Amino acid sequence: MKEIYFAGGCFWGVQKYFDLIDGVIGTEAGYANGTTKNPNYKSVCDGSGHAETVHVVYNDKIISLNRLLNYYFKIIDPTSFHKQGEDVGIQYRTGIYYTNKKDVEVIVEALENLQKEYDRPIVVEVEKLKNFKRAEKYHQKFLEKHPFSYCHIPNYKFKDLLDDEMTYYVTKQKGTEPAFKNKYWNNFEEGIYVDVDTSEPLFLSTDKFYSACGWPTFSKAIDDKATTEKTDLSHFMVRTEVVAKKSHNHLGHVFNDGPEELGGKRYCINSAALRFVPKSKMKAEGLESYLKYLK
């Protein structure tokens, strides 16, 4: 188990956000890096200098610090020190507080990479943790107990987080998304399916068919350069895994029970590993050469 501390606006929303991430073992809301050793909510509001902070305990065999940092960057304005959404004041500042010196190099590199995305300077505070105090009981998991209360993090960012988590689970951990509850299982619009990470073309809508399995199914990949196949012996079964050649992402599995008139193959693919580009947008995305296959 490892730990890191994040400040970035009201700790109600920050705690809820990190609680949704696979590999996060536990969180607690608290106050960090102020001038007194025993702050409470009133003293923090009165100017003790503490930041509303979330202590994140995580399993680094499941999620890396770098990936946690990237998630953190998605819910803050790193160019604003004292204002996050509607939260204004020193207690709502952005900060990353560490207890292990080895984390500093990772944090600094992540911030340097983040700076490339902004014209204004990054002002996130990076310091060793000091004077941390767990917040009052009523603040812990506040949005779980009061789901309609104020949260400075927009709802769509929680949805994006869950989508990202599913994509990572599928493509990197070789997981399987729920049947009938994924994005493309019943999508039959004309277009092309590309790799969610690299946008490399993988499957055409003309090769997609309905199989009642609950996942997108295709009779073949777009060409031999798109995917590769490997023997998969997991879960006490012998299956053939389908992997994207360029990204090495796990896509799904291929079976020999497809329609004979389409070649007999059934590529059962996870929606979370794909991004669909409709026919009307293929030219704009540089996929014009594939339009001929949709006629």
C-alpha positions, 0 to 999 in steps of 0.5 A: 500500500502507498499513499498520496495527498491531493488538494483541489477544491472542496474535499467532498467532491475530490474524495468521491472522485478518488473513491471510484478509481480501481486500485484506491484502497481507501480515502479520508478527507482532512486538512493539510499543510497549514500553520497549526497542528490540530485544525478543525473546519472552523479554524481552517475557514478562519485562515489557519492556512490548511488546504482541504485535502484527501488522503489517498491510499492505493495499491501500486500493483493496480494503479500507479502514482502517475496514473493517479496524478493524471486523474487528479489533473482532470478535476482541477485548474492547475493554473489557478492556485486559490480558485477551483470552480466556485471554491475560492480561498486558500483552503481550496488551493491545489496541492500535492503532498507526499510522505515518500521522497521517491514520489517527488520525481514522479510528481515533478515529471508529471507537472512538467508534462502537464505544463506543455498543455497550458500557456499559463504557468502551472501553480500546483503546490508540491510539498512534504505533508505536514500538520495533517488532521482528519476532518470531522466525521460528518465530512467523511464520504459526505457525497455518499450520504448526501448525493444531491449536495454541492460538488465543484466537480462537474458530473460529466467528469465522474462519467468520464472517469468511469469510462476511462476506468472501464477502458483501462480494465479492458485494454490493459487488464484484459477484462470484459465489460458487461454484456448489453450495457456497453456503447456499441453492442447494438450500434449499426450506423455506417462507419469505422471502429478504431483503437480507443488509444491510437485511432488505428482502424480496426473494424468496419461497420459492413462487417458487423452483425448481430449475434445476441451475445451483448457485445459488438461482433464482427466477421473479420478485422479490417485487414491483417495489419490491424490485429493479431491473435494469441492463445488465452488460457485464462479462466480455465478455458482455451480461447483466442484473444484478439489484440490490436497490433499497434497499441497491444490493447486487448480487444476481445476474443474470436470464435468459430461460431459466426455465420457461415456466409460471412466466413464462420468467424465471430470477433467478439469485441469490447466497446471500451476498446473501440471508438466509432467514427461515423461515415460522415466524419471519416474524411475529417479524421483522415479515414477517407480511404476506407469510405469505398468499403462502405458503399 
